[in-house]
Amino acid sequence: MQKSFHELGVPGQIARALAGRDIHEPFPIQAGVLPPALEGRDVLAKSPTGSGKTLGFAIPMVTRLQADGRRPAGLVLVPTRELASQVAGEFEAIVPAGGLRVATVYGGVPLRAQAKRAREAHVLVATPGRLNDLLERNAIALDGIRILVLDEADRMLDMGFKPQVDRIVANLPRKRQTMFFSATLNGEVGALADAYTTRAVRCEAGLPPARGDGAVQHRFVPVNADSKVATLAELLKGERGLALIFVRTRRGADRLVRNLARHDVEAIALHGDLSQKQRERALRQFESGRATALVATDVAARGLDLVEITHVINFDPPSEHTGYLHRVGRTGRAGRSGVGVTLVLPEEQADVSRVARVAGHADQFETAGMKLAPARLVYTSRRGRSKWGAPQARRKI
C-alpha cells in the first residue's frame, strides 16, 4: 500500500502546501527518495524525466534547511536555464512552509543583479556555466552549502559540463548531503555519482501510473519530402493540446515555423539563436496555450519540463534510441497520457526502424506499413557506450 507524505516523514506544513496544489499521494520516486533524504543521507536516484523527482529533492531541502542559517545553504545544479526556472517554480510552491528564499542562476540575464539575489537566497538553482562565472568573479561563496543536488546529471555530462561541475563541487564543504538524479547510473554517470556521494542509498523508479487513457502512444508515419509539412499541419489541426516538434537545426526550426504558417498553423521556434527574453516569451506563449505548437532543437529543449505537453512530434527523427526516449519522454508526464509521433522519409526507414526496435516499438513501426531493417550487432563498452560490430558482449538491436 502506498504511504502518504505524512507517513514518509514530510512535515505537516509542506504536506498542506502540496495538498493545496492537489498533490495528495507521493509518486514512486518520491516514496523511495524521501525517507533517506529527510534523514540527511546521500541518495543516488535513477528515474526518467517526468517521474516527479523534483519534489523528491525539494521537500528534503525545504525541511532540513533553516531560514536563519547561512546563505546560500542549498544548491541544485541543472543542465539548462529552462529547467532552472521550472525547478525554482516547484520550490516556490513549498518554500513558504520553511520560510526560505529561492534564486536562479543562469546565463542571458544581468550578472550583478543575479549575484545579489543569489547571495541572499537560501536555495540556488543554477546552471554550471553561469555559477562558475560568479565563482571566478568572487561574486558568491559556496562554503555554506549543506545540501547539493545534481538534477539530470546524465544530460549535464552529455552537454560537456563535467569540468564546470567539478570546479563547483571543489568549492563546496566536504561535509554535506548530496543527492544525484539521473536517467541512468551506468558508465561515466555512475562513476561521477560514486565520486560525489558517500554511502549513498540507491533508489530507482519509473514513470507514475498514467491517468485516463493510459501511457504514451507511439506512432510512426511514412511521408515523402513533398508531403511532410502538409502531413504535420494536418496532424496539428486534428489534435488538441500542446505539441512539441523536434527538428535538427536552428535554421530548420525557423523554416518549419514559416512553412506551417503557409498551412494556417501558428507555431513558434525555440533555439539557441534567441535571446533569453525571446526564449522566455516563447515558453510563456506555449505554456499558456496562446501558441499550441513549439518547434525546437534538441539542445534548446533539454531540460524542458512541462506536464501539459500532449504530443511530441519528431519532424526530423532522432539518430539513436536514447534521443528518441529523451524526446518522447517530454509527454505523458506526471501520470498523464501522451502521444509520440515520428515522421519517416523513405531513406530514413531503415535507421528509424532500428531506433524503434531498441526503444521497444517495433510493432507500431510495422503497423504503419513499414518494414523493419535487419538487426545490427553492438556491444556496450566499459563506459556504457554502444559501439558497432565489436567481437565481444554483443547484443542485437
Disulfide bonds with the S-S distance in Angstrom:
none
